[in-house]
Amino acid sequence: MPLFMDVHDQLPDGASAADVAGAHQSDLEIQGRYGVNYRSYWVDEVNGKVFCLVEAPDAEAAVRVHREAHGLVADHIYEVVEGT
C-alpha cells in the first residue's frame, strides 16, 4: 500500500501536542472506513508543525480521514518510500 507523509504547516492557535494526540486518536477511530492506517505522527510545537505518516490507498483517502475525524486537513501530502 502506498505510504504518505502529510505536513500541517501551522497548528491552530493555542493547540498543543496533547491536542494533536487527541486528533490522532480520532483518526484511528475512523481510518478503517477508508482502508487507511495512520502509523505515527510528530509534533514540532515550537514551529507549530505536525507530520503524519500514513498508509493509504491514495492521498485523498488520507485527507478524508483527517477531514472527517477532526477537520484539520494537511497543507501538503507527499508519497514517500520508507528507508531502512
Secondary structure, DSSP 8 states (H G I E B T S, - for coil): --EEEEEES---TT--HHHHHHHHHHHHHHGGGGT-EEEEEEEETTTTEEEEEEE-SSHHHHHHHHHHHTS---SEEEEE----
